């Protein structure tokens, strides 16, 4: 049950990061979950674990890390679209 809860929270974090950046995460729901997990890892590596913990994620660093990840991914994807005509 806790693994399912982690997937749900990871997906919400990824979706929220995409909404903050204003760019959809590629891959739909799976992409949101992956962005949430990797974003949580980045955020906790940069900021540590503070704030409320839900589903095994420290929410504040996870959202900040996911925003960073989605922003960088959107820049890379945007530059790749410009180069291929």
KESE-431051 format. One record per residue: residue number from 0; residue in one letter; x, y, z of N, C-alpha, C in turn. Coordinates in steps of 0.2 Angstrom, whole numbers. Example, Ala and Ser with C-alpha at 12.3 -4.5 7.8 and 13.67 -1.06 7.14 Angstrom:
KESE-431051
<atom><rolo>0</rolo><marza>a</marza><n_u>66</n_u><n_v>-28</n_v><n_w>39</n_w><ca_u>62</ca_u><ca_v>-22</ca_v><ca_w>39</ca_w><c_u>66</c_u><c_v>-16</c_v><c_w>39</c_w></atom>
<atom><rolo>1</rolo><marza>s</marza><n_u>64</n_u><n_v>-11</n_v><n_w>35</n_w><ca_u>68</ca_u><ca_v>-5</ca_v><ca_w>36</ca_w><c_u>64</c_u><c_v>0</c_v><c_w>39</c_w></atom>
end
This chain:
KESE-431051
<atom><rolo>0</rolo><marza>x</marza><n_u>4</n_u><n_v>-6</n_v><n_w>0</n_w><ca_u>0</ca_u><ca_v>0</ca_v><ca_w>0</ca_w><c_u>4</c_u><c_v>6</c_v><c_w>0</c_w></atom>
<atom><rolo>1</rolo><marza>x</marza><n_u>10</n_u><n_v>6</n_v><n_w>4</n_w><ca_u>14</ca_u><ca_v>12</ca_v><ca_w>4</ca_w><c_u>17</c_u><c_v>14</c_v><c_w>-3</c_w></atom>
<atom><rolo>2</rolo><marza>x</marza><n_u>19</n_u><n_v>8</n_v><n_w>-7</n_w><ca_u>22</ca_u><ca_v>9</ca_v><ca_w>-14</ca_w><c_u>17</c_u><c_v>13</c_v><c_w>-18</c_w></atom>
<atom><rolo>3</rolo><marza>x</marza><n_u>10</n_u><n_v>11</n_v><n_w>-18</n_w><ca_u>5</ca_u><ca_v>14</ca_v><ca_w>-22</ca_w><c_u>4</c_u><c_v>21</c_v><c_w>-19</c_w></atom>
<atom><rolo>4</rolo><marza>x</marza><n_u>5</n_u><n_v>23</n_v><n_w>-13</n_w><ca_u>4</ca_u><ca_v>30</ca_v><ca_w>-10</ca_w><c_u>10</c_u><c_v>34</c_v><c_w>-13</c_w></atom>
<atom><rolo>5</rolo><marza>x</marza><n_u>16</n_u><n_v>31</n_v><n_w>-13</n_w><ca_u>22</ca_u><ca_v>34</ca_v><ca_w>-16</ca_w><c_u>21</c_u><c_v>36</c_v><c_w>-23</c_w></atom>
<atom><rolo>6</rolo><marza>x</marza><n_u>18</n_u><n_v>31</n_v><n_w>-27</n_w><ca_u>17</ca_u><ca_v>33</ca_v><ca_w>-34</ca_w><c_u>12</c_u><c_v>38</c_v><c_w>-35</c_w></atom>
<atom><rolo>7</rolo><marza>x</marza><n_u>7</n_u><n_v>38</n_v><n_w>-31</n_w><ca_u>2</ca_u><ca_v>44</ca_v><ca_w>-32</ca_w><c_u>5</c_u><c_v>50</c_v><c_w>-30</c_w></atom>
<atom><rolo>8</rolo><marza>x</marza><n_u>8</n_u><n_v>51</n_v><n_w>-24</n_w><ca_u>11</ca_u><ca_v>57</ca_v><ca_w>-22</ca_w><c_u>17</c_u><c_v>59</c_v><c_w>-27</c_w></atom>
<atom><rolo>9</rolo><marza>x</marza><n_u>21</n_u><n_v>55</n_v><n_w>-30</n_w><ca_u>26</ca_u><ca_v>56</ca_v><ca_w>-35</ca_w><c_u>22</c_u><c_v>59</c_v><c_w>-41</c_w></atom>
<atom><rolo>10</rolo><marza>x</marza><n_u>17</n_u><n_v>56</n_v><n_w>-43</n_w><ca_u>13</ca_u><ca_v>59</ca_v><ca_w>-49</ca_w><c_u>10</c_u><c_v>66</c_v><c_w>-48</c_w></atom>
<atom><rolo>11</rolo><marza>x</marza><n_u>8</n_u><n_v>67</n_v><n_w>-42</n_w><ca_u>5</ca_u><ca_v>74</ca_v><ca_w>-40</ca_w><c_u>11</c_u><c_v>79</c_v><c_w>-40</c_w></atom>
<atom><rolo>12</rolo><marza>x</marza><n_u>17</n_u><n_v>77</n_v><n_w>-37</n_w><ca_u>22</ca_u><ca_v>82</ca_v><ca_w>-37</ca_w><c_u>25</c_u><c_v>83</c_v><c_w>-44</c_w></atom>
<atom><rolo>13</rolo><marza>x</marza><n_u>25</n_u><n_v>78</n_v><n_w>-49</n_w><ca_u>27</ca_u><ca_v>79</ca_v><ca_w>-56</ca_w><c_u>22</c_u><c_v>84</c_v><c_w>-59</c_w></atom>
<atom><rolo>14</rolo><marza>x</marza><n_u>15</n_u><n_v>82</n_v><n_w>-58</n_w><ca_u>10</ca_u><ca_v>86</ca_v><ca_w>-61</ca_w><c_u>11</c_u><c_v>94</c_v><c_w>-59</c_w></atom>
<atom><rolo>15</rolo><marza>x</marza><n_u>11</n_u><n_v>95</n_v><n_w>-53</n_w><ca_u>12</ca_u><ca_v>101</ca_v><ca_w>-50</ca_w><c_u>18</c_u><c_v>105</c_v><c_w>-52</c_w></atom>
<atom><rolo>16</rolo><marza>x</marza><n_u>23</n_u><n_v>102</n_v><n_w>-53</n_w><ca_u>29</ca_u><ca_v>105</ca_v><ca_w>-56</ca_w><c_u>28</c_u><c_v>107</c_v><c_w>-63</c_w></atom>
<atom><rolo>17</rolo><marza>x</marza><n_u>25</n_u><n_v>103</n_v><n_w>-67</n_w><ca_u>23</ca_u><ca_v>105</ca_v><ca_w>-74</ca_w><c_u>18</c_u><c_v>111</c_v><c_w>-74</c_w></atom>
<atom><rolo>18</rolo><marza>x</marza><n_u>14</n_u><n_v>111</n_v><n_w>-69</n_w><ca_u>9</ca_u><ca_v>117</ca_v><ca_w>-69</ca_w><c_u>13</c_u><c_v>123</c_v><c_w>-67</c_w></atom>
<atom><rolo>19</rolo><marza>x</marza><n_u>18</n_u><n_v>123</n_v><n_w>-63</n_w><ca_u>21</ca_u><ca_v>128</ca_v><ca_w>-60</ca_w><c_u>26</c_u><c_v>131</c_v><c_w>-66</c_w></atom>
<atom><rolo>20</rolo><marza>x</marza><n_u>29</n_u><n_v>127</n_v><n_w>-70</n_w><ca_u>33</ca_u><ca_v>129</ca_v><ca_w>-75</ca_w><c_u>29</c_u><c_v>131</c_v><c_w>-81</c_w></atom>
<atom><rolo>21</rolo><marza>x</marza><n_u>23</n_u><n_v>128</n_v><n_w>-82</n_w><ca_u>19</ca_u><ca_v>130</ca_v><ca_w>-88</ca_w><c_u>21</c_u><c_v>125</c_v><c_w>-94</c_w></atom>
<atom><rolo>22</rolo><marza>x</marza><n_u>24</n_u><n_v>119</n_v><n_w>-92</n_w><ca_u>25</ca_u><ca_v>115</ca_v><ca_w>-98</ca_w><c_u>23</c_u><c_v>108</c_v><c_w>-96</c_w></atom>
<atom><rolo>23</rolo><marza>x</marza><n_u>20</n_u><n_v>104</n_v><n_w>-100</n_w><ca_u>18</ca_u><ca_v>97</ca_v><ca_w>-99</ca_w><c_u>24</c_u><c_v>93</c_v><c_w>-98</c_w></atom>
<atom><rolo>24</rolo><marza>x</marza><n_u>24</n_u><n_v>88</n_v><n_w>-94</n_w><ca_u>30</ca_u><ca_v>83</ca_v><ca_w>-93</ca_w><c_u>28</c_u><c_v>78</c_v><c_w>-99</c_w></atom>
<atom><rolo>25</rolo><marza>x</marza><n_u>33</n_u><n_v>76</n_v><n_w>-103</n_w><ca_u>32</ca_u><ca_v>71</ca_v><ca_w>-108</ca_w><c_u>31</c_u><c_v>64</c_v><c_w>-105</c_w></atom>
<atom><rolo>26</rolo><marza>x</marza><n_u>27</n_u><n_v>61</n_v><n_w>-108</n_w><ca_u>25</ca_u><ca_v>54</ca_v><ca_w>-105</ca_w><c_u>19</c_u><c_v>53</c_v><c_w>-101</c_w></atom>
<atom><rolo>27</rolo><marza>x</marza><n_u>15</n_u><n_v>59</n_v><n_w>-100</n_w><ca_u>9</ca_u><ca_v>58</ca_v><ca_w>-97</ca_w><c_u>10</c_u><c_v>57</c_v><c_w>-89</c_w></atom>
<atom><rolo>28</rolo><marza>x</marza><n_u>6</n_u><n_v>52</n_v><n_w>-87</n_w><ca_u>6</ca_u><ca_v>50</ca_v><ca_w>-80</ca_w><c_u>12</c_u><c_v>47</c_v><c_w>-78</c_w></atom>
<atom><rolo>29</rolo><marza>x</marza><n_u>15</n_u><n_v>43</n_v><n_w>-82</n_w><ca_u>21</ca_u><ca_v>40</ca_v><ca_w>-81</ca_w><c_u>27</c_u><c_v>45</c_v><c_w>-80</c_w></atom>
<atom><rolo>30</rolo><marza>x</marza><n_u>27</n_u><n_v>50</n_v><n_w>-85</n_w><ca_u>32</ca_u><ca_v>55</ca_v><ca_w>-85</ca_w><c_u>31</c_u><c_v>59</c_v><c_w>-78</c_w></atom>
<atom><rolo>31</rolo><marza>x</marza><n_u>25</n_u><n_v>60</n_v><n_w>-76</n_w><ca_u>24</ca_u><ca_v>64</ca_v><ca_w>-70</ca_w><c_u>27</c_u><c_v>60</c_v><c_w>-64</c_w></atom>
<atom><rolo>32</rolo><marza>x</marza><n_u>25</n_u><n_v>54</n_v><n_w>-64</n_w><ca_u>28</ca_u><ca_v>50</ca_v><ca_w>-58</ca_w><c_u>36</c_u><c_v>50</c_v><c_w>-58</c_w></atom>
<atom><rolo>33</rolo><marza>x</marza><n_u>39</n_u><n_v>49</n_v><n_w>-64</n_w><ca_u>46</ca_u><ca_v>49</ca_v><ca_w>-64</ca_w><c_u>49</c_u><c_v>56</c_v><c_w>-62</c_w></atom>
<atom><rolo>34</rolo><marza>x</marza><n_u>46</n_u><n_v>61</n_v><n_w>-65</n_w><ca_u>48</ca_u><ca_v>68</ca_v><ca_w>-63</ca_w><c_u>47</c_u><c_v>69</c_v><c_w>-56</c_w></atom>
<atom><rolo>35</rolo><marza>x</marza><n_u>42</n_u><n_v>67</n_v><n_w>-53</n_w><ca_u>41</ca_u><ca_v>67</ca_v><ca_w>-45</ca_w><c_u>46</c_u><c_v>64</c_v><c_w>-41</c_w></atom>
<atom><rolo>36</rolo><marza>x</marza><n_u>48</n_u><n_v>57</n_v><n_w>-43</n_w><ca_u>53</ca_u><ca_v>54</ca_v><ca_w>-40</ca_w><c_u>60</c_u><c_v>57</c_v><c_w>-41</c_w></atom>
<atom><rolo>37</rolo><marza>x</marza><n_u>62</n_u><n_v>58</n_v><n_w>-47</n_w><ca_u>68</ca_u><ca_v>61</ca_v><ca_w>-48</ca_w><c_u>69</c_u><c_v>68</c_v><c_w>-45</c_w></atom>
<atom><rolo>38</rolo><marza>x</marza><n_u>63</n_u><n_v>72</n_v><n_w>-46</n_w><ca_u>63</ca_u><ca_v>79</ca_v><ca_w>-42</ca_w><c_u>64</c_u><c_v>78</c_v><c_w>-35</c_w></atom>
<atom><rolo>39</rolo><marza>x</marza><n_u>61</n_u><n_v>73</n_v><n_w>-32</n_w><ca_u>62</ca_u><ca_v>72</ca_v><ca_w>-25</ca_w><c_u>69</c_u><c_v>71</c_v><c_w>-23</c_w></atom>
<atom><rolo>40</rolo><marza>x</marza><n_u>72</n_u><n_v>67</n_v><n_w>-27</n_w><ca_u>79</ca_u><ca_v>65</ca_v><ca_w>-26</ca_w><c_u>84</c_u><c_v>71</c_v><c_w>-27</c_w></atom>
<atom><rolo>41</rolo><marza>x</marza><n_u>82</n_u><n_v>75</n_v><n_w>-32</n_w><ca_u>86</ca_u><ca_v>82</ca_v><ca_w>-33</ca_w><c_u>85</c_u><c_v>86</c_v><c_w>-27</c_w></atom>
<atom><rolo>42</rolo><marza>x</marza><n_u>79</n_u><n_v>87</n_v><n_w>-25</n_w><ca_u>77</ca_u><ca_v>92</ca_v><ca_w>-20</ca_w><c_u>80</c_u><c_v>90</c_v><c_w>-13</c_w></atom>
<atom><rolo>43</rolo><marza>x</marza><n_u>80</n_u><n_v>84</n_v><n_w>-12</n_w><ca_u>83</ca_u><ca_v>82</ca_v><ca_w>-5</ca_w><c_u>90</c_u><c_v>82</c_v><c_w>-5</c_w></atom>
<atom><rolo>44</rolo><marza>x</marza><n_u>93</n_u><n_v>81</n_v><n_w>-11</n_w><ca_u>101</ca_u><ca_v>82</ca_v><ca_w>-12</ca_w><c_u>103</c_u><c_v>89</c_v><c_w>-11</c_w></atom>
<atom><rolo>45</rolo><marza>x</marza><n_u>99</n_u><n_v>93</n_v><n_w>-14</n_w><ca_u>101</ca_u><ca_v>101</ca_v><ca_w>-13</ca_w><c_u>98</c_u><c_v>104</c_v><c_w>-7</c_w></atom>
<atom><rolo>46</rolo><marza>x</marza><n_u>93</n_u><n_v>102</n_v><n_w>-4</n_w><ca_u>90</ca_u><ca_v>106</ca_v><ca_w>1</ca_w><c_u>89</c_u><c_v>102</c_v><c_w>8</c_w></atom>
<atom><rolo>47</rolo><marza>x</marza><n_u>90</n_u><n_v>95</n_v><n_w>7</n_w><ca_u>89</ca_u><ca_v>91</ca_v><ca_w>13</ca_w><c_u>81</c_u><c_v>89</c_v><c_w>14</c_w></atom>
<atom><rolo>48</rolo><marza>x</marza><n_u>80</n_u><n_v>86</n_v><n_w>19</n_w><ca_u>73</ca_u><ca_v>84</ca_v><ca_w>21</ca_w><c_u>70</c_u><c_v>89</c_v><c_w>26</c_w></atom>
<atom><rolo>49</rolo><marza>x</marza><n_u>65</n_u><n_v>94</n_v><n_w>24</n_w><ca_u>62</ca_u><ca_v>98</ca_v><ca_w>28</ca_w><c_u>55</c_u><c_v>99</c_v><c_w>26</c_w></atom>
<atom><rolo>50</rolo><marza>x</marza><n_u>50</n_u><n_v>101</n_v><n_w>30</n_w><ca_u>43</ca_u><ca_v>102</ca_v><ca_w>28</ca_w><c_u>40</c_u><c_v>95</c_v><c_w>29</c_w></atom>
<atom><rolo>51</rolo><marza>x</marza><n_u>33</n_u><n_v>95</n_v><n_w>28</n_w><ca_u>29</ca_u><ca_v>89</ca_v><ca_w>29</ca_w><c_u>32</c_u><c_v>83</c_v><c_w>24</c_w></atom>
<atom><rolo>52</rolo><marza>x</marza><n_u>31</n_u><n_v>77</n_v><n_w>27</n_w><ca_u>33</ca_u><ca_v>71</ca_v><ca_w>23</ca_w><c_u>27</c_u><c_v>67</c_v><c_w>22</c_w></atom>
<atom><rolo>53</rolo><marza>x</marza><n_u>25</n_u><n_v>66</n_v><n_w>15</n_w><ca_u>19</ca_u><ca_v>63</ca_v><ca_w>13</ca_w><c_u>22</c_u><c_v>57</c_v><c_w>8</c_w></atom>
<atom><rolo>54</rolo><marza>x</marza><n_u>20</n_u><n_v>51</n_v><n_w>10</n_w><ca_u>21</ca_u><ca_v>46</ca_v><ca_w>5</ca_w><c_u>29</c_u><c_v>44</c_v><c_w>4</c_w></atom>
<atom><rolo>55</rolo><marza>x</marza><n_u>33</n_u><n_v>46</n_v><n_w>9</n_w><ca_u>40</ca_u><ca_v>46</ca_v><ca_w>9</ca_w><c_u>43</c_u><c_v>51</c_v><c_w>6</c_w></atom>
<atom><rolo>56</rolo><marza>x</marza><n_u>40</n_u><n_v>57</n_v><n_w>4</n_w><ca_u>43</ca_u><ca_v>62</ca_v><ca_w>1</ca_w><c_u>42</c_u><c_v>68</c_v><c_w>5</c_w></atom>
<atom><rolo>57</rolo><marza>x</marza><n_u>48</n_u><n_v>72</n_v><n_w>6</n_w><ca_u>48</ca_u><ca_v>78</ca_v><ca_w>9</ca_w><c_u>45</c_u><c_v>83</c_v><c_w>4</c_w></atom>
<atom><rolo>58</rolo><marza>x</marza><n_u>39</n_u><n_v>86</n_v><n_w>5</n_w><ca_u>35</ca_u><ca_v>89</ca_v><ca_w>0</ca_w><c_u>39</c_u><c_v>95</c_v><c_w>-3</c_w></atom>
<atom><rolo>59</rolo><marza>x</marza><n_u>41</n_u><n_v>100</n_v><n_w>1</n_w><ca_u>44</ca_u><ca_v>106</ca_v><ca_w>-1</ca_w><c_u>50</c_u><c_v>105</c_v><c_w>-6</c_w></atom>
<atom><rolo>60</rolo><marza>x</marza><n_u>55</n_u><n_v>101</n_v><n_w>-3</n_w><ca_u>61</ca_u><ca_v>100</ca_v><ca_w>-8</ca_w><c_u>59</c_u><c_v>96</c_v><c_w>-14</c_w></atom>
<atom><rolo>61</rolo><marza>x</marza><n_u>54</n_u><n_v>91</n_v><n_w>-13</n_w><ca_u>52</ca_u><ca_v>87</ca_v><ca_w>-19</ca_w><c_u>49</c_u><c_v>92</c_v><c_w>-25</c_w></atom>
<atom><rolo>62</rolo><marza>x</marza><n_u>45</n_u><n_v>96</n_v><n_w>-23</n_w><ca_u>42</ca_u><ca_v>101</ca_v><ca_w>-28</ca_w><c_u>47</c_u><c_v>105</c_v><c_w>-31</c_w></atom>
<atom><rolo>63</rolo><marza>x</marza><n_u>52</n_u><n_v>108</n_v><n_w>-27</n_w><ca_u>57</ca_u><ca_v>112</ca_v><ca_w>-29</ca_w><c_u>62</c_u><c_v>108</c_v><c_w>-34</c_w></atom>
<atom><rolo>64</rolo><marza>x</marza><n_u>63</n_u><n_v>102</n_v><n_w>-32</n_w><ca_u>68</ca_u><ca_v>98</ca_v><ca_w>-37</ca_w><c_u>64</c_u><c_v>96</c_v><c_w>-43</c_w></atom>
<atom><rolo>65</rolo><marza>x</marza><n_u>58</n_u><n_v>95</n_v><n_w>-43</n_w><ca_u>54</ca_u><ca_v>93</ca_v><ca_w>-49</ca_w><c_u>53</c_u><c_v>99</c_v><c_w>-53</c_w></atom>
<atom><rolo>66</rolo><marza>x</marza><n_u>52</n_u><n_v>105</n_v><n_w>-50</n_w><ca_u>52</ca_u><ca_v>111</ca_v><ca_w>-55</ca_w><c_u>58</c_u><c_v>112</c_v><c_w>-58</c_w></atom>
<atom><rolo>67</rolo><marza>x</marza><n_u>64</n_u><n_v>111</n_v><n_w>-55</n_w><ca_u>70</ca_u><ca_v>112</ca_v><ca_w>-58</ca_w><c_u>71</c_u><c_v>107</c_v><c_w>-64</c_w></atom>
<atom><rolo>68</rolo><marza>x</marza><n_u>69</n_u><n_v>101</n_v><n_w>-62</n_w><ca_u>70</ca_u><ca_v>95</ca_v><ca_w>-68</ca_w><c_u>65</c_u><c_v>97</c_v><c_w>-74</c_w></atom>
<atom><rolo>69</rolo><marza>x</marza><n_u>59</n_u><n_v>99</n_v><n_w>-72</n_w><ca_u>54</ca_u><ca_v>100</ca_v><ca_w>-78</ca_w><c_u>57</c_u><c_v>106</c_v><c_w>-82</c_w></atom>
<atom><rolo>70</rolo><marza>x</marza><n_u>59</n_u><n_v>111</n_v><n_w>-79</n_w><ca_u>62</ca_u><ca_v>117</ca_v><ca_w>-82</ca_w><c_u>67</c_u><c_v>115</c_v><c_w>-87</c_w></atom>
<atom><rolo>71</rolo><marza>x</marza><n_u>72</n_u><n_v>112</n_v><n_w>-84</n_w><ca_u>78</ca_u><ca_v>110</ca_v><ca_w>-88</ca_w><c_u>76</c_u><c_v>105</c_v><c_w>-94</c_w></atom>
<atom><rolo>72</rolo><marza>x</marza><n_u>71</n_u><n_v>100</n_v><n_w>-93</n_w><ca_u>69</ca_u><ca_v>96</ca_v><ca_w>-98</ca_w><c_u>65</c_u><c_v>100</c_v><c_w>-103</c_w></atom>
<atom><rolo>73</rolo><marza>x</marza><n_u>61</n_u><n_v>105</n_v><n_w>-101</n_w><ca_u>58</ca_u><ca_v>109</ca_v><ca_w>-106</ca_w><c_u>62</c_u><c_v>113</c_v><c_w>-110</c_w></atom>
<atom><rolo>74</rolo><marza>x</marza><n_u>68</n_u><n_v>116</n_v><n_w>-107</n_w><ca_u>73</ca_u><ca_v>119</ca_v><ca_w>-111</ca_w><c_u>76</c_u><c_v>115</c_v><c_w>-117</c_w></atom>
<atom><rolo>75</rolo><marza>x</marza><n_u>78</n_u><n_v>109</n_v><n_w>-114</n_w><ca_u>81</ca_u><ca_v>104</ca_v><ca_w>-119</ca_w><c_u>76</c_u><c_v>102</c_v><c_w>-125</c_w></atom>
<atom><rolo>76</rolo><marza>x</marza><n_u>70</n_u><n_v>100</n_v><n_w>-123</n_w><ca_u>65</ca_u><ca_v>98</ca_v><ca_w>-128</ca_w><c_u>64</c_u><c_v>104</c_v><c_w>-133</c_w></atom>
<atom><rolo>77</rolo><marza>x</marza><n_u>63</n_u><n_v>110</n_v><n_w>-130</n_w><ca_u>62</ca_u><ca_v>116</ca_v><ca_w>-134</ca_w><c_u>68</c_u><c_v>117</c_v><c_w>-139</c_w></atom>
<atom><rolo>78</rolo><marza>x</marza><n_u>74</n_u><n_v>116</n_v><n_w>-137</n_w><ca_u>80</ca_u><ca_v>118</ca_v><ca_w>-142</ca_w><c_u>80</c_u><c_v>112</c_v><c_w>-147</c_w></atom>
<atom><rolo>79</rolo><marza>x</marza><n_u>78</n_u><n_v>106</n_v><n_w>-145</n_w><ca_u>78</ca_u><ca_v>100</ca_v><ca_w>-150</ca_w><c_u>73</c_u><c_v>101</c_v><c_w>-155</c_w></atom>
<atom><rolo>80</rolo><marza>x</marza><n_u>67</n_u><n_v>104</n_v><n_w>-153</n_w><ca_u>62</ca_u><ca_v>106</ca_v><ca_w>-158</ca_w><c_u>64</c_u><c_v>111</c_v><c_w>-163</c_w></atom>
<atom><rolo>81</rolo><marza>x</marza><n_u>68</n_u><n_v>116</n_v><n_w>-161</n_w><ca_u>70</ca_u><ca_v>121</ca_v><ca_w>-166</ca_w><c_u>75</c_u><c_v>118</c_v><c_w>-171</c_w></atom>
<atom><rolo>82</rolo><marza>x</marza><n_u>79</n_u><n_v>113</n_v><n_w>-169</n_w><ca_u>84</ca_u><ca_v>111</ca_v><ca_w>-173</ca_w><c_u>81</c_u><c_v>106</c_v><c_w>-179</c_w></atom>
<atom><rolo>83</rolo><marza>x</marza><n_u>76</n_u><n_v>103</n_v><n_w>-177</n_w><ca_u>73</ca_u><ca_v>98</ca_v><ca_w>-182</ca_w><c_u>67</c_u><c_v>101</c_v><c_w>-186</c_w></atom>
<atom><rolo>84</rolo><marza>x</marza><n_u>68</n_u><n_v>102</n_v><n_w>-192</n_w><ca_u>63</ca_u><ca_v>105</ca_v><ca_w>-196</ca_w><c_u>60</c_u><c_v>99</c_v><c_w>-201</c_w></atom>
end
